[in-house]
């Protein structure tokens, strides 16, 4: 097999390091370079990956990446991805972006929530939720990976919306994420002393991931994220009402049809999932409960925010782009 040459830009962040770890042992690709986010970054090694990958994270150099890679992963803040993706695409590379720079299709929404990325979307941009956009991802030039919160909520709710099982009105997504979901840059909110032994809600009516959920679901979403004192992991509890007459069998059937060919979605039915069941994997587990004799529905979904919510999802999308089995390099 001819290996595809890949590069990771932003390799020192949490998701970037996970990408290096996954790609270094992926059988169908050759990791030709791992780079910092700018030319000013000092070279450095990644001690946690010793003997898995013994390379050096180099300062970013566009010409070197363009000449040595066929596909590039961007694990950068939005401003960095907005700056670097277009010239990489122009050089003929395919790009997988882990930031939010290209997730929103509406220009006005993107300008509101991601003012660092106001340029028009490049041709061939696809929203990278593999479970719902496989065919489009396969032919994409630029894949915009979903945020970890939207990925969880959309896997939980999109099949029910598509099947017409939910009543009109907004849905509520109450989600808890580990600290690594906030990225590696230190802030008062992510300080150990602020988070240990505590749980805090934030971003109410002002979190940019709300727009992403509403874009994909086509309905209003009330989203309340919480920061919990875990290294990794995300759990979303989603509340909605079903249409009169909808049964538990209808819900199970919708989920079964949506995910029959989805190797990384595990349906647990009325056994509700937990973060510890998905940590360090690329799985998203989904369980649900319908009010007996009523219309209230609770769907619980959880995933590892650094894998299925970021790096693992990105590699899954790469597999689809390259015509590989989407589990390659992610199972075993």
C-alpha positions in Angstrom: 0.0 0.0 0.0 1.3 3.4 -0.9 1.1 5.5 2.3 -0.5 8.9 2.2 1.8 11.7 3.5 0.1 13.6 6.4 1.1 16.6 8.6 -0.2 17.9 11.9 -0.1 21.6 12.5 -0.7 22.6 16.1 0.8 19.4 17.4 1.6 20.5 20.9 -2.0 21.0 22.1 -4.1 18.3 23.6 -5.9 17.3 20.4 -2.8 17.8 18.4 -0.8 15.4 20.5 -3.6 12.8 20.2 -3.5 13.3 16.4 0.2 12.6 16.4 -0.3 9.5 18.5 -3.0 8.1 16.2 -1.3 8.9 13.0 2.2 7.6 14.0 0.8 4.1 14.1 -1.9 4.3 11.4 -1.1 1.7 8.8 -2.1 3.7 5.7 -0.4 7.0 6.3 3.1 8.3 6.9 3.4 11.2 9.4 5.9 13.4 7.5 5.8 16.3 9.9 4.4 17.7 13.2 4.5 21.5 13.6 3.8 24.2 16.0 1.3 26.9 15.3 3.7 29.5 13.9 7.2 29.9 12.5 8.3 31.4 15.9 7.6 28.2 17.9 10.8 26.6 19.2 11.4 22.9 18.2 10.3 20.5 20.9 9.8 16.8 21.6 6.7 15.2 23.0 7.8 13.0 25.9 4.5 11.3 26.4 4.8 9.8 22.9 8.4 8.5 23.2 8.8 5.2 21.3 5.5 5.8 19.7 6.8 8.8 17.8 10.3 10.1 18.4 10.2 13.1 16.0 10.4 16.7 16.8 7.6 19.3 16.6 9.1 21.9 14.3 8.1 25.5 13.7 5.5 25.8 11.1 6.8 26.4 7.6 4.2 26.5 4.8 6.6 25.6 2.0 7.8 22.5 3.8 4.3 21.3 4.6 3.1 21.9 1.1 6.0 20.0 -0.4 6.0 17.0 2.0 2.3 16.2 2.7 -0.8 15.3 0.8 -3.1 16.0 3.6 -2.8 18.4 6.6 -4.6 18.4 10.0 -5.1 21.8 11.6 -5.4 21.7 15.4 -5.3 25.4 15.9 -7.4 28.3 17.2 -9.8 29.6 14.6 -7.6 32.5 13.5 -4.7 30.1 12.7 -6.9 27.8 10.7 -8.5 30.6 8.8 -5.1 31.9 7.9 -3.4 28.6 7.0 -6.2 26.5 5.4 -6.6 28.5 2.1 -2.9 28.4 1.1 -2.7 24.7 1.9 -5.7 24.1 -0.3 -4.3 26.2 -3.1 -1.1 24.0 -2.9 -3.2 21.0 -3.6 -3.4 19.5 -0.1 -6.6 18.3 1.5 -7.3 19.7 4.9 -9.0 18.5 8.1 -9.7 21.3 10.5 -10.4 20.7 14.2 -11.2 24.3 15.0 -14.5 26.1 14.5 -13.3 28.3 11.7 -15.3 26.5 9.0 -18.2 24.7 10.8 -20.9 27.3 10.2 -22.2 27.6 6.6 -24.0 30.9 7.1 -21.7 33.9 6.6 -23.5 36.0 9.1 -23.5 33.3 11.8 -19.8 32.7 11.2 -19.0 36.4 11.5 -20.9 36.6 14.8 -19.4 33.5 16.5 -16.1 33.2 14.7 -15.0 36.8 13.7 -11.5 35.5 13.1 -12.8 33.4 10.2 -15.1 35.7 8.1 -13.8 34.8 4.7 -16.2 32.7 2.4 -16.0 29.0 2.9 -13.6 27.4 0.5 -15.1 25.3 -2.3 -15.4 21.6 -1.2 -15.9 22.4 2.5 -18.0 19.7 4.3 -19.2 19.5 7.9 -17.4 16.5 9.3 -19.9 14.5 11.4 -19.0 11.1 9.9 -22.2 9.4 11.0 -24.4 11.7 9.0 -22.2 13.0 6.1 -20.1 10.1 5.0 -20.6 10.5 1.3 -19.9 14.2 1.2 -16.8 13.8 3.5 -15.3 11.2 1.0 -15.1 13.9 -1.7 -14.3 16.9 0.4 -11.3 19.2 0.1 -11.8 20.7 3.5 -13.5 18.9 6.4 -14.6 21.0 9.3 -14.8 18.7 12.3 -17.6 19.3 14.7 -17.0 20.7 18.2 -17.1 18.1 20.9 -20.4 19.4 22.4 -22.2 19.4 19.0 -20.9 16.0 18.0 -22.4 14.5 21.2 -25.7 16.3 20.9 -26.1 15.7 17.2 -25.4 12.0 17.5 -28.0 11.9 20.2 -30.7 14.0 18.5 -30.3 14.1 14.7 -31.9 10.7 14.0 -35.0 11.6 15.9 -35.3 15.0 14.1 -34.8 13.3 10.7 -37.4 10.7 11.5 -39.9 13.4 12.5 -40.4 11.9 16.0 -39.9 15.1 18.1 -42.6 17.6 18.8 -42.2 21.2 17.7 -40.2 23.5 19.9 -36.7 23.7 21.2 -34.6 21.0 22.7 -32.5 21.3 25.8 -28.9 20.1 25.8 -27.3 20.0 29.3 -23.7 19.0 28.9 -20.7 18.4 31.1 -17.1 18.4 29.8 -13.7 17.6 31.2 -11.1 20.4 31.5 -9.1 19.4 28.4 -12.1 20.5 26.3 -11.1 24.1 27.1 -7.8 23.7 25.3 -4.2 23.9 26.6 -3.9 27.6 27.2 -4.2 28.3 30.9 -7.1 30.5 32.1 -8.5 31.3 35.6 -11.5 29.0 34.7 -9.2 26.0 34.0 -6.9 26.5 37.0 -6.8 23.4 39.2 -7.8 25.2 42.3 -10.8 26.7 40.6 -12.1 23.3 39.3 -11.1 20.7 41.8 -14.2 19.7 43.8 -16.5 22.0 41.8 -18.9 22.0 38.8 -19.7 25.3 37.0 -22.1 26.2 34.3 -20.9 28.8 31.7 -21.8 30.3 28.4 -25.5 30.3 28.9 -27.3 31.9 25.9 -23.9 32.8 24.6 -22.0 29.6 23.6 -20.9 29.5 20.0 -21.6 25.7 19.8 -25.3 26.5 20.0 -25.3 27.9 16.4 -23.6 24.7 15.2 -26.3 22.5 16.8 -29.1 24.6 15.5 -27.6 24.6 12.0 -27.5 20.8 11.9 -30.8 20.1 13.7 -32.8 22.9 12.0 -34.5 23.9 15.3 -33.9 26.0 18.4 -31.6 24.6 21.0 -31.2 25.7 24.7 -27.6 24.7 25.4 -26.0 24.8 28.9 -22.4 23.6 29.1 -20.7 22.8 32.4 -17.1 22.3 33.3 -16.4 19.3 35.5 -13.1 18.3 37.2 -12.2 15.5 34.8 -9.2 15.3 32.5 -11.3 14.1 29.6 -14.8 13.0 28.7 -18.1 14.6 27.9 -21.7 13.7 28.7 -24.7 15.4 27.2 -28.2 15.0 28.7 -30.8 16.1 26.0 -34.4 16.8 26.8 -37.2 17.0 24.3 -40.8 16.0 23.8 -41.9 13.4 21.2 -45.0 13.7 19.1 -48.2 12.1 20.5 -48.3 8.4 19.8 -44.5 8.0 19.5 -43.4 4.8 21.3 -40.1 3.5 22.6 -40.0 1.1 19.7 -40.2 4.1 17.3 -37.2 5.7 19.0 -35.2 2.5 19.0 -36.0 1.9 15.3 -34.9 5.4 14.4 -31.6 5.0 16.2 -31.0 1.5 14.8 -31.6 2.7 11.2 -29.4 5.8 11.6 -26.5 3.9 13.1 -26.7 0.4 11.7 -23.5 1.1 9.7 -21.9 3.4 12.3 -19.0 1.5 13.9 -18.3 4.1 16.6 -21.9 4.6 17.8 -23.0 2.2 20.5 -26.7 2.2 21.4 -27.4 1.2 25.0 -31.1 1.7 25.1 -32.5 2.2 28.5 -29.1 1.5 30.1 -27.7 5.0 30.2 -24.1 5.5 29.3 -21.2 6.9 31.4 -18.1 8.8 30.6 -15.8 6.0 32.0 -17.2 3.6 29.3 -15.9 5.8 26.5 -12.8 7.4 27.8 -9.7 6.8 25.6 -11.9 5.5 22.8 -13.5 6.8 19.6 -16.9 5.6 20.6 -20.0 7.6 21.3 -22.5 5.8 23.5 -26.2 6.7 23.4 -29.0 5.7 25.7 -32.6 7.1 26.2 -35.7 6.9 28.4 -39.2 7.8 27.3 -41.7 8.9 29.9 -44.2 5.9 30.5 -47.5 6.9 28.9 -46.2 10.5 28.2 -44.2 12.5 25.7 -41.1 13.6 27.7 -37.9 12.1 26.4 -34.3 12.1 27.8 -31.4 11.1 25.6 -28.0 10.7 27.2 -24.8 10.5 25.0 -21.2 10.6 26.0 -17.8 10.5 24.3 -14.1 11.3 24.9 -13.8 15.0 24.0 -10.2 14.5 22.8 -10.9 11.5 20.6 -14.4 11.1 19.2 -14.8 14.9 20.0 -11.6 15.9 18.2 -8.6 13.8 17.1 -10.3 10.5 16.7 -13.1 12.0 14.8 -10.6 13.8 12.5 -8.8 10.5 11.7 -12.2 8.8 11.1 -12.9 11.6 8.6 -9.5 11.1 7.0 -10.2 7.4 6.5 -13.4 8.3 4.7 -11.6 10.8 2.5 -9.0 8.2 1.6 -11.5 5.5 0.8 -10.4 3.4 3.8 -12.5 1.5 6.3 -13.4 4.3 8.8 -12.2 2.2 11.7 -8.6 2.0 10.4 -6.1 3.1 13.0 -8.8 3.6 15.6 -9.7 0.1 16.8 -7.2 -2.3 18.3 
